[in-house]
């Protein structure tokens, strides 16, 4: 028996995931199972962790952004989050992600792979 999908509202800026549409938490609308939601939450947690590491790195003046693993990891995790949201998103969500150029060309298995290629 297939698990029922529910509607969730996503705000990437605040990393909020909610079943209740309130305020500005509806930047993206998705349909997801509880398991898919759990996986998305894990990815958003990785985005947060990578963002925090890149924040501390930004205080080191001699390390250039383009040669920084913390920033590369943040970029990777954000692309991963956008791809998951795209895959689960409604038509409006998909259209927006395509418009801003964040839809990935890789197959979902490549995007969701547990191994981070930056490691």
N, CA, C and O atoms as a DFTB+ gen file, in Angstrom:
476 C
 N C O
     1  1       0.840      -1.184       0.000
     2  2       0.000       0.000       0.000
     3  2       0.888       1.252       0.000
     4  3       1.811       1.385       0.803
     5  1       0.584       2.137      -0.903
     6  2       1.376       3.354      -1.046
     7  2       0.977       4.385       0.012
     8  3      -0.205       4.601       0.283
     9  1       1.988       5.007       0.595
    10  2       1.752       6.016       1.622
    11  2       1.101       7.253       1.006
    12  3       1.448       7.665      -0.101
    13  1       0.163       7.831       1.733
    14  2      -0.566       9.008       1.255
    15  2       0.335      10.239       1.238
    16  3       1.105      10.486       2.166
    17  1       0.213      10.999       0.158
    18  2       0.961      12.258       0.055
    19  2       0.112      13.383       0.629
    20  3      -1.110      13.405       0.476
    21  1       0.780      14.303       1.283
    22  2       0.121      15.459       1.883
    23  2       0.726      16.722       1.296
    24  3       1.826      16.697       0.745
    25  1       0.003      17.822       1.417
    26  2       0.499      19.110       0.946
    27  2       1.347      19.754       2.031
    28  3       0.960      19.814       3.198
    29  1       2.514      20.234       1.616
    30  2       3.407      20.952       2.518
    31  2       3.811      22.263       1.864
    32  3       3.905      22.362       0.641
    33  1       4.046      23.260       2.693
    34  2       4.489      24.578       2.235
    35  2       5.920      24.777       2.720
    36  3       6.235      24.535       3.886
    37  1       6.774      25.219       1.812
    38  2       8.202      25.318       2.099
    39  2       8.670      26.758       1.944
    40  3       8.342      27.425       0.963
    41  1       9.438      27.232       2.919
    42  2      10.140      28.507       2.816
    43  2      11.620      28.192       3.001
    44  3      12.057      27.882       4.110
    45  1      12.389      28.270       1.925
    46  2      13.813      27.934       2.016
    47  2      14.595      28.920       2.868
    48  3      15.548      28.531       3.544
    49  1      14.210      30.184       2.845
    50  2      14.921      31.194       3.623
    51  2      14.927      30.882       5.105
    52  3      15.960      30.991       5.766
    53  1      13.782      30.496       5.625
    54  2      13.675      30.154       7.043
    55  2      13.777      28.650       7.274
    56  3      13.792      28.194       8.417
    57  1      13.847      27.887       6.195
    58  2      13.879      26.424       6.218
    59  2      12.648      25.844       6.904
    60  3      12.708      24.797       7.548
    61  1      11.546      26.542       6.751
    62  2      10.289      26.110       7.353
    63  2       9.571      25.135       6.434
    64  3       9.492      25.341       5.223
    65  1       9.049      24.072       7.030
    66  2       8.187      23.113       6.351
    67  2       6.915      23.044       7.179
    68  3       6.966      22.764       8.376
    69  1       5.772      23.299       6.547
    70  2       4.521      23.339       7.292
    71  2       3.378      22.766       6.466
    72  3       3.380      22.860       5.238
    73  1       2.409      22.176       7.141
    74  2       1.186      21.741       6.478
    75  2       0.144      22.855       6.503
    76  3      -0.913      22.738       5.883
    77  1       0.441      23.916       7.210
    78  2      -0.485      25.043       7.325
    79  2       0.101      26.229       6.575
    80  3       1.225      26.655       6.839
    81  1      -0.674      26.754       5.640
    82  2      -0.241      27.925       4.881
    83  2      -0.465      29.157       5.744
    84  3      -1.597      29.498       6.086
    85  1       0.650      29.826       6.094
    86  2       0.555      30.975       6.995
    87  2       1.672      31.960       6.685
    88  3       2.821      31.561       6.497
    89  1       1.344      33.222       6.632
    90  2       2.352      34.245       6.375
    91  2       3.007      34.033       5.025
    92  3       2.327      33.900       4.007
    93  1       4.330      34.002       5.022
    94  2       5.064      33.828       3.767
    95  2       5.743      32.465       3.686
    96  3       6.814      32.340       3.093
    97  1       5.133      31.452       4.273
    98  2       5.755      30.133       4.277
    99  2       5.442      29.314       3.026
   100  3       5.778      28.131       2.965
   101  1       4.806      29.925       2.034
   102  2       4.368      29.154       0.871
   103  2       5.147      29.486      -0.398
   104  3       4.579      29.487      -1.490
   105  1       6.424      29.764      -0.264
   106  2       7.238      30.033      -1.454
   107  2       7.183      28.843      -2.400
   108  3       7.167      29.014      -3.619
   109  1       7.154      27.636      -1.839
   110  2       7.040      26.413      -2.626
   111  2       5.948      25.539      -2.026
   112  3       5.807      25.451      -0.807
   113  1       5.183      24.898      -2.890
   114  2       4.146      23.962      -2.461
   115  2       4.500      22.599      -3.029
   116  3       4.756      22.460      -4.226
   117  1       4.513      21.591      -2.159
   118  2       4.863      20.241      -2.600
   119  2       3.832      19.231      -2.100
   120  3       3.057      19.511      -1.185
   121  1       3.841      18.068      -2.712
   122  2       3.072      16.910      -2.268
   123  2       4.087      15.844      -1.890
   124  3       4.889      15.430      -2.727
   125  1       4.064      15.390      -0.630
   126  2       5.086      14.446      -0.179
   127  2       4.531      13.484       0.856
   128  3       3.585      13.793       1.580
   129  1       5.149      12.303       0.905
   130  2       4.859      11.350       1.970
   131  2       5.654      11.776       3.205
   132  3       6.495      12.673       3.137
   133  1       5.380      11.129       4.316
   134  2       6.138      11.427       5.539
   135  2       7.625      11.110       5.337
   136  3       8.488      11.849       5.811
   137  1       7.919      10.019       4.639
   138  2       9.315       9.650       4.392
   139  2      10.018      10.693       3.521
   140  3      11.155      11.071       3.802
   141  1       9.349      11.156       2.471
   142  2       9.931      12.193       1.616
   143  2      10.151      13.484       2.394
   144  3      11.145      14.182       2.191
   145  1       9.214      13.791       3.285
   146  2       9.346      14.993       4.113
   147  2      10.545      14.874       5.042
   148  3      11.287      15.835       5.240
   149  1      10.729      13.681       5.611
   150  2      11.869      13.435       6.491
   151  2      13.171      13.623       5.717
   152  3      14.106      14.240       6.227
   153  1      13.245      13.099       4.493
   154  2      14.445      13.248       3.668
   155  2      14.694      14.716       3.334
   156  3      15.837      15.173       3.367
   157  1      13.635      15.459       3.014
   158  2      13.797      16.882       2.721
   159  2      14.285      17.627       3.958
   160  3      15.141      18.505       3.851
   161  1      13.757      17.291       5.118
   162  2      14.202      17.928       6.365
   163  2      15.688      17.659       6.588
   164  3      16.419      18.555       7.011
   165  1      16.140      16.448       6.310
   166  2      17.562      16.130       6.453
   167  2      18.408      17.001       5.527
   168  3      19.456      17.508       5.928
   169  1      17.952      17.170       4.295
   170  2      18.693      17.997       3.337
   171  2      18.724      19.446       3.809
   172  3      19.766      20.098       3.733
   173  1      17.595      19.957       4.296
   174  2      17.563      21.339       4.789
   175  2      18.470      21.508       6.006
   176  3      19.077      22.564       6.184
   177  1      18.566      20.483       6.836
   178  2      19.504      20.535       7.963
   179  2      20.941      20.608       7.461
   180  3      21.764      21.320       8.035
   181  1      21.246      19.875       6.394
   182  2      22.582      19.936       5.805
   183  2      22.853      21.314       5.206
   184  3      23.972      21.820       5.294
   185  1      21.832      21.925       4.595
   186  2      21.975      23.293       4.074
   187  2      22.331      24.230       5.221
   188  3      23.245      25.047       5.102
   189  1      21.613      24.111       6.327
   190  2      21.867      24.958       7.492
   191  2      23.297      24.766       8.002
   192  3      24.008      25.737       8.260
   193  1      23.709      23.507       8.145
   194  2      25.060      23.224       8.650
   195  2      26.132      23.774       7.714
   196  3      27.113      24.366       8.164
   197  1      25.941      23.578       6.418
   198  2      26.914      24.087       5.446
   199  2      26.945      25.611       5.454
   200  3      28.008      26.216       5.316
   201  1      25.780      26.228       5.615
   202  2      25.705      27.687       5.674
   203  2      26.460      28.211       6.889
   204  3      27.181      29.206       6.806
   205  1      26.286      27.539       8.000
   206  2      26.980      27.958       9.218
   207  2      28.499      27.832       9.058
   208  3      29.240      28.720       9.480
   209  1      28.962      26.746       8.458
   210  2      30.402      26.575       8.240
   211  2      30.938      27.645       7.289
   212  3      32.029      28.175       7.500
   213  1      30.176      27.960       6.249
   214  2      30.653      28.977       5.303
   215  2      30.648      30.363       5.950
   216  3      31.451      31.220       5.584
   217  1      29.747      30.586       6.908
   218  2      29.744      31.849       7.650
   219  2      31.069      32.022       8.393
   220  3      31.689      33.083       8.325
   221  1      31.496      30.984       9.097
   222  2      32.747      31.083       9.850
   223  2      33.933      31.211       8.907
   224  3      34.899      31.909       9.215
   225  1      33.869      30.549       7.773
   226  2      34.942      30.656       6.785
   227  2      35.045      32.070       6.247
   228  3      36.141      32.532       5.929
   229  1      33.936      32.757       6.142
   230  2      33.946      34.112       5.576
   231  2      34.771      35.090       6.412
   232  3      35.113      36.176       5.942
   233  1      35.086      34.711       7.635
   234  2      35.892      35.571       8.501
   235  2      37.392      35.343       8.324
   236  3      38.207      35.950       9.018
   237  1      37.742      34.471       7.398
   238  2      39.153      34.215       7.090
   239  2      39.450      34.940       5.786
   240  3      39.079      34.453       4.718
   241  1      40.112      36.091       5.848
   242  2      40.246      36.954       4.673
   243  2      41.109      36.397       3.544
   244  3      40.960      36.834       2.402
   245  1      41.984      35.471       3.813
   246  2      42.890      35.002       2.769
   247  2      42.362      33.788       1.997
   248  3      43.040      33.308       1.089
   249  1      41.177      33.284       2.331
   250  2      40.599      32.161       1.585
   251  2      39.570      32.691       0.600
   252  3      38.568      33.285       0.999
   253  1      39.813      32.481      -0.657
   254  2      38.918      32.960      -1.707
   255  2      37.702      32.041      -1.821
   256  3      37.813      30.823      -1.685
   257  1      36.541      32.648      -2.073
   258  2      35.283      31.908      -2.179
   259  2      35.369      30.759      -3.178
   260  3      34.878      29.662      -2.910
   261  1      35.982      31.002      -4.309
   262  2      35.996      29.989      -5.364
   263  2      36.868      28.777      -5.035
   264  3      36.797      27.756      -5.720
   265  1      37.676      28.884      -4.004
   266  2      38.534      27.768      -3.610
   267  2      38.194      27.310      -2.195
   268  3      39.074      26.933      -1.421
   269  1      36.922      27.348      -1.877
   270  2      36.504      27.053      -0.519
   271  2      35.533      25.873      -0.489
   272  3      34.452      25.939      -1.075
   273  1      35.916      24.803       0.190
   274  2      35.091      23.604       0.265
   275  2      33.776      23.849       1.001
   276  3      32.754      23.265       0.639
   277  1      33.781      24.695       2.018
   278  2      32.546      24.968       2.757
   279  2      31.509      25.619       1.853
   280  3      30.331      25.264       1.905
   281  1      31.931      26.557       1.032
   282  2      30.996      27.187       0.101
   283  2      30.546      26.214      -0.979
   284  3      29.387      26.245      -1.395
   285  1      31.444      25.355      -1.434
   286  2      31.069      24.335      -2.417
   287  2      30.022      23.397      -1.836
   288  3      29.068      23.020      -2.517
   289  1      30.206      23.022      -0.573
   290  2      29.244      22.140       0.081
   291  2      27.882      22.830       0.221
   292  3      26.845      22.209      -0.009
   293  1      27.887      24.104       0.594
   294  2      26.629      24.847       0.697
   295  2      25.918      24.876      -0.656
   296  3      24.714      24.630      -0.732
   297  1      26.660      25.174      -1.716
   298  2      26.065      25.204      -3.057
   299  2      25.488      23.845      -3.430
   300  3      24.388      23.767      -3.976
   301  1      26.220      22.781      -3.141
   302  2      25.761      21.424      -3.436
   303  2      24.464      21.120      -2.690
   304  3      23.506      20.623      -3.282
   305  1      24.434      21.418      -1.397
   306  2      23.245      21.116      -0.591
   307  2      22.038      21.946      -1.038
   308  3      20.911      21.450      -1.040
   309  1      22.269      23.203      -1.416
   310  2      21.157      24.021      -1.922
   311  2      20.610      23.454      -3.226
   312  3      19.394      23.399      -3.412
   313  1      21.483      23.034      -4.124
   314  2      21.016      22.417      -5.372
   315  2      20.239      21.143      -5.077
   316  3      19.222      20.865      -5.714
   317  1      20.718      20.376      -4.116
   318  2      20.040      19.155      -3.697
   319  2      18.633      19.487      -3.182
   320  3      17.665      18.824      -3.554
   321  1      18.520      20.501      -2.338
   322  2      17.215      20.911      -1.802
   323  2      16.285      21.370      -2.919
   324  3      15.123      20.966      -2.963
   325  1      16.784      22.206      -3.816
   326  2      15.952      22.670      -4.927
   327  2      15.482      21.505      -5.790
   328  3      14.337      21.495      -6.242
   329  1      16.351      20.523      -6.026
   330  2      15.948      19.392      -6.858
   331  2      14.867      18.568      -6.170
   332  3      13.913      18.140      -6.819
   333  1      15.000      18.340      -4.876
   334  2      13.965      17.600      -4.152
   335  2      12.643      18.350      -4.193
   336  3      11.593      17.752      -4.424
   337  1      12.692      19.662      -3.970
   338  2      11.469      20.469      -4.005
   339  2      10.872      20.442      -5.402
   340  3       9.653      20.362      -5.553
   341  1      11.711      20.508      -6.419
   342  2      11.224      20.426      -7.804
   343  2      10.515      19.089      -8.042
   344  3       9.408      19.058      -8.578
   345  1      11.150      17.997      -7.645
   346  2      10.583      16.668      -7.877
   347  2       9.241      16.476      -7.180
   348  3       8.374      15.768      -7.693
   349  1       9.062      17.093      -6.026
   350  2       7.832      16.936      -5.250
   351  2       6.845      18.081      -5.474
   352  3       5.709      18.018      -5.004
   353  1       7.261      19.109      -6.176
   354  2       6.494      20.347      -6.272
   355  2       5.294      20.313      -7.199
   356  3       5.169      19.451      -8.069
   357  1       4.412      21.289      -6.980
   358  2       3.282      21.485      -7.888
   359  2       3.791      22.205      -9.139
   360  3       4.976      22.525      -9.237
   361  1       2.903      22.455     -10.080
   362  2       3.313      23.058     -11.357
   363  2       3.935      24.447     -11.171
   364  3       4.913      24.785     -11.838
   365  1       3.370      25.246     -10.267
   366  2       3.904      26.587     -10.011
   367  2       5.324      26.506      -9.444
   368  3       6.205      27.264      -9.850
   369  1       5.534      25.599      -8.523
   370  2       6.853      25.395      -7.927
   371  2       7.861      24.961      -8.982
   372  3       8.968      25.496      -9.052
   373  1       7.473      23.988      -9.802
   374  2       8.376      23.500     -10.854
   375  2       8.720      24.610     -11.837
   376  3       9.879      24.764     -12.225
   377  1       7.717      25.383     -12.239
   378  2       7.952      26.467     -13.201
   379  2       8.926      27.495     -12.627
   380  3       9.812      27.971     -13.336
   381  1       8.769      27.838     -11.353
   382  2       9.658      28.821     -10.735
   383  2      11.091      28.303     -10.660
   384  3      12.033      29.031     -10.973
   385  1      11.258      27.058     -10.249
   386  2      12.602      26.492     -10.120
   387  2      13.278      26.408     -11.484
   388  3      14.481      26.644     -11.594
   389  1      12.519      26.077     -12.517
   390  2      13.075      26.082     -13.874
   391  2      13.466      27.502     -14.287
   392  3      14.516      27.715     -14.892
   393  1      12.609      28.467     -13.952
   394  2      12.849      29.870     -14.323
   395  2      14.135      30.417     -13.713
   396  3      14.866      31.163     -14.365
   397  1      14.412      30.052     -12.474
   398  2      15.616      30.570     -11.815
   399  2      16.848      29.711     -12.107
   400  3      17.938      29.994     -11.609
   401  1      16.673      28.675     -12.905
   402  2      17.804      27.859     -13.333
   403  2      18.333      26.896     -12.294
   404  3      19.510      26.536     -12.336
   405  1      17.490      26.465     -11.354
   406  2      17.962      25.553     -10.314
   407  2      17.548      24.104     -10.542
   408  3      17.856      23.242      -9.719
   409  1      16.858      23.821     -11.641
   410  2      16.513      22.433     -11.948
   411  2      17.773      21.743     -12.436
   412  3      18.484      22.251     -13.303
   413  1      18.035      20.579     -11.866
   414  2      19.242      19.829     -12.218
   415  2      18.954      18.890     -13.377
   416  3      17.825      18.430     -13.550
   417  1      19.976      18.610     -14.168
   418  2      19.838      17.699     -15.293
   419  2      20.026      16.243     -14.893
   420  3      19.658      15.344     -15.649
   421  1      20.588      15.997     -13.726
   422  2      20.853      14.633     -13.296
   423  2      19.552      13.908     -12.978
   424  3      18.518      14.523     -12.717
   425  1      19.634      12.591     -13.008
   426  2      18.512      11.757     -12.600
   427  2      18.362      11.863     -11.084
   428  3      19.341      12.126     -10.386
   429  1      17.134      11.660     -10.559
   430  2      16.935      11.766      -9.106
   431  2      17.876      10.890      -8.289
   432  3      18.316      11.304      -7.217
   433  1      18.199       9.681      -8.772
   434  2      19.105       8.822      -8.013
   435  2      20.471       9.470      -7.839
   436  3      21.116       9.283      -6.807
   437  1      20.920      10.226      -8.829
   438  2      22.208      10.900      -8.729
   439  2      22.136      12.053      -7.732
   440  3      23.086      12.291      -6.986
   441  1      21.024      12.762      -7.718
   442  2      20.850      13.892      -6.809
   443  2      20.705      13.413      -5.368
   444  3      21.280      14.016      -4.462
   445  1      19.945      12.336      -5.137
   446  2      19.642      11.894      -3.781
   447  2      20.678      10.942      -3.205
   448  3      20.529      10.475      -2.076
   449  1      21.716      10.651      -3.961
   450  2      22.737       9.729      -3.501
   451  2      23.261      10.183      -2.143
   452  3      23.458      11.374      -1.904
   453  1      23.479       9.224      -1.271
   454  2      23.933       9.534       0.082
   455  2      25.331      10.144       0.096
   456  3      25.655      10.912       1.001
   457  1      26.161       9.817      -0.889
   458  2      27.538      10.285      -0.886
   459  2      27.631      11.686      -1.480
   460  3      27.129      11.937      -2.575
   461  1      28.259      12.571      -0.771
   462  2      28.502      13.926      -1.244
   463  2      29.737      13.899      -2.136
   464  3      30.807      13.505      -1.673
   465  1      29.625      14.306      -3.404
   466  2      30.776      14.245      -4.301
   467  2      31.906      15.196      -3.916
   468  3      33.008      15.092      -4.455
   469  1      31.653      16.103      -3.011
   470  2      32.684      17.053      -2.603
   471  2      33.628      16.478      -1.557
   472  3      34.665      17.068      -1.254
   473  1      33.269      15.339      -1.014
   474  2      34.105      14.746       0.040
   475  2      35.229      13.944      -0.557
   476  3      36.036      13.371       0.175
